[in-house]
Amino acid sequence: MLLKLAIKTIVHIFLLSTFMLIVLSSCGKKNYAHLYLPAQPQSTLTEVSKEKAPLLALPIQINNAEIDRIANEYAIYKANIRKVVEKARSFISTKYLRGGISAQGIDCSGLVYACLETINIKTGRTPEDQANQGKIIEKEELQVGDLVFFGASKESFHITHVGIVTEVIHPKKVLFVHASATRGVVEDNFYHYHWQNVFIQAVRPNYYTENPTSINSLGK
């Protein structure tokens, strides 16, 4: 039985092989040259590779005067902020004096008034006025030179206090200088829980202006 099965398998293989040979021999008469691309001479390939697509003319003109203007504005911006921060820190340890604007005594809005006056920015004389003289920003966007405003209590929306951001150490440690009624002029962390509870808004003055002369110069 096994012998018959083996012979039958061999016969099937033989017949299949014969059929394949007949098919292949008939295919040999056909021309399959169109299925292949002729090899290109090396010189032709070299010449093609050397060809470059023409460069498009870019519609960009470098305006050196505009570049100089922007660079000058940025230099003024950085210099103005540096002056304001230096002035604010120079008041640290000054005693609190309601209505004061000097080293003999100063209040919170007087501190902002005196610091911004060093770069010829004239502000209002109360925290409420100063809160309306600049671009309102989110507290996550705070940068050196920004003004931060607070209320008297957690539920209050009435601005009663202001300080100047003097250093951004990391996202949760932002220092600001302010005149405290009980401690005088000090530098605190804006993200201390007390200041977070009473924070109302932050404002960014326009430090780009070289010689601002009015409160409107702080911009909106």
Secondary structure by P-SEA (a helix, b strand, c coil): caaaaaaaaaaaaaaaaaaaaaaaaaaccccccccccccccaaaaaaaaacccccccccccccaaaaaaaaaaaaaaaaaaaaaaaaaaaaccccccccccccccccaaaaaaaaaaaacccccccaaaaaacccccccccccccbbbbbccccccccccccbbbcccccccbbbbbbbbccccbbbbccccaaaaaaccbbbbcccccccccccccccc
